[in-house]
Amino acid sequence: MTAGGAFPRARPGNHGGMPGRHSQGVGLIIVRFGLGIVLVLAGVVMIAINPSGLGVDGFAMAAGGGLSVLLINFLYRLGVSGDLEREREEEARCYLDEHGVWPEEAEPATGRRWTLAPGVVTAEQEERERPQEQTPA
């Protein structure tokens, strides 16, 4: 909180101080995927040790918890990707305001480049090399 009692506001494009997509730390990866995987594996171990009674209940709790951790991480990433798409859309609209055209989403395909064998002459080259014949007036 700031001196006035309000929370500091995040700058646009800053995501409130969250690290960028490519700057994920090892701890974040462990929490995002490792925690869910460890819980699911713990459930499998519980059912392997005691296939009846407490093992089944332990498997259900651990596997359910692990899968829910993985699912909530997937849903969070899905929501964050929507924010990135909105930012790209806003940048495209700013480009449109500045230049008057919508930015191209894909580079235009370049035509084929043909390589002819040495000594081959095209019709266009023949016409250029042929002396200009003048018709009688």
N, C-alpha and C positions, 0 to 999 in steps of 0.2 A: 504494500500500500504506500502511496505517496503521502507527503505531509498533509495534503488536504483531505485525506481519507479515501480517495478514489484509487482504484486499481490502475496501474499503468496500462496504456493501450498499446497494442501491437501495431507496428507499422505495416502498411499493405505489402504483401509478398514476403513478410517476415515469418509468418506462421507462429507468432508468439514465442519465438526463440527456439522452436523445434529444429533439430538438425535437419539438414537437407537429405534428400533421398539417397545420395551417394556417400554420405558421411555417417553411416550407421556404426555405432560402436559394438564391440563384442558383447557387452552386457545387454544391449537391446536385442540382439539376435538371440541370446540365450533365453531371455524372458519371452520373446515373441514365439519362438519355436521350441526351444529346449524344455520349457516348463510343461507344455502340453504333451510333448513326446514322452517325457519322464513319467508323467501321470498315467498315460496309456500303458506304458511298459510296466509300471508298478501294478496296474490292474491285471495285466497278463500274468505277472509273477504270482499275484495273490491267488488267481484261479488255478495256476499250475501247482501251487503248494497245497491248497485245500480246495479240491474241486466241488465240495459240497458244503453247505452251511455258510460260514463266514467268508469263504473265498469268493463265492458268487456275489455276495453283497459288496465285498471289497472291490471286486472287478467292476461292478456296475457303478460304484461311486467314483473310483479312480479313472476309469475309462470315460465316463460321462463328464467328469471335471476336466480331463485333458482335452477331450474333443471340444468342449465348450470354450476353453482357452484358445484353441486353434481357430474356432469359428469366429470368436469375437475379434481376434487379430485380423482375420480375413475381411470381416465386415468393416473394421476400422480403416484398413488400407483401401477398400473399395470407396468409402466415403471421402478419404483424403484425395484419391485420384479425381473425384468430381470437382474438388476445389482447384486442382491443377488445370483441369479443362476450362473452368470458369476464368482462371487467370489468363490462359491462352486466348480465350474469346475476347477478353477485355483488351489484351494487347493488339489483337487483330482489329478491334473497333477503333482503337487509337490510331493505328496505322491507316485505316480507312479515312478517318477524319483528317489526318495529315496529308495523305497522298491522293485521296480521291478514288483509290482502287482497293479492292480486297486483296490481301496478300495471298499469293499462290500457296496451296497446300502441298503440291508436289512439283518437282522440277519437270518442265516439259520434256517429253521424250525427244531425243535427238534422232535425226534420220540416219539411215545406214550410210556408211562410208565404204564405197567400193574401191578396190585396188585392181587396176587392170594390168595385164601382162605387159612387159616392155614391148614397145612398137605398135601397140593397138591404138587406133585413132577412133574417137567417137564422132558421131555425125556433127555435133556442135563444133568440134575442133576442125573438121573438114570445111565447114562453112566459113569459119573465120580465116582459114588459110587460103581458101579459094579466092582468086582475084575478083574484085568487084566487076561484074559485067554490067555495062551500061546499055540500056535499050535505046535504039534509035528514036529520035523524036519525030 
